[in-house]
Amino acid sequence: MLYSAIFLGLISSLHCIGMCGPIAMMLPVARNNPKKKALQLLTYHAGRIGSYAAIGLLFGWIGQGLYLAGVQQRLSIFAGLLMITITLVPESTFAKYNFSRPIYKAVSALKSKLGSQFKKQSFQGIFTIGLLNGLLPCGMVYAALFGALAMQHVALGSLYMALFGIGTIPLMSSVAYVQQFLTQPVRNKIQKVIPYAMTLIGVLFVLRGLGLGIPYISPSETALFVKATPICH
């Protein structure tokens, strides 16, 4: 199911363009220096991916513990249903019960101190912006974390989140180059695509947990158990 991480990243970048496009356009990159601009964007993405991978380690560890408890298939079904729920329930509803609000406040406080970094083009400042942005509460990141949880292995959980971050790079980078085309009507149209794609990914996780014997999509219980076995010596 690692392939779903990249697909989820692509879909998440649509969400970022639709909802946070103006913020992405504010990155302090060298507009008149194409090579430096490209390196700065990669530095920003490296910061985000670093944060995602670190959080993925934690959720992979939790998933591995649940796997050892013998709930590997139910965990995949649970993760899929949560992804679908996040897609169907309005984001404003989750905002009322934001379980990461303390983290959000902490990160917001740090970002306020780094406000001057947005006026600079230093690689360190841009990396820090990416690192902190990767920690901000976001429904799409939550969905990816549920996928990392379902990987049932520490390293795979981290890899899942890293691939998720990599999947966001193409479209998130394009924002810095074609921002004049990303008008509000365009972002609104992009937003309409996201629920369908997210629901599809959630369904794939549910099918995986059901163990219907469909190769690569819903392997049998035995195949799922063997592939999910943690690597330990």
RACORLIN-V758648 format. One record per run of one state. SS is the DSSP state (H for helix, E for strand, L for the rest). FROM is the first residue (numbers start at 1). TO is the last residue. If there is no record, write none. Layout:
ss:SS from:FROM to:TO
ss:SS from:FROM to:TO
This chain:
ss:L from:1 to:2
ss:H from:3 to:25
ss:L from:26 to:33
ss:H from:34 to:68
ss:L from:69 to:71
ss:H from:72 to:88
ss:L from:89 to:90
ss:H from:91 to:96
ss:L from:97 to:100
ss:H from:101 to:113
ss:L from:114 to:114
ss:H from:115 to:119
ss:L from:120 to:122
ss:H from:123 to:133
ss:L from:134 to:138
ss:H from:139 to:150
ss:L from:151 to:153
ss:H from:154 to:174
ss:L from:175 to:178
ss:H from:179 to:181
ss:L from:182 to:183
ss:H from:184 to:210
ss:L from:211 to:213
ss:E from:214 to:214
ss:L from:215 to:217
ss:E from:218 to:218
ss:L from:219 to:220
ss:H from:221 to:228
ss:L from:229 to:233
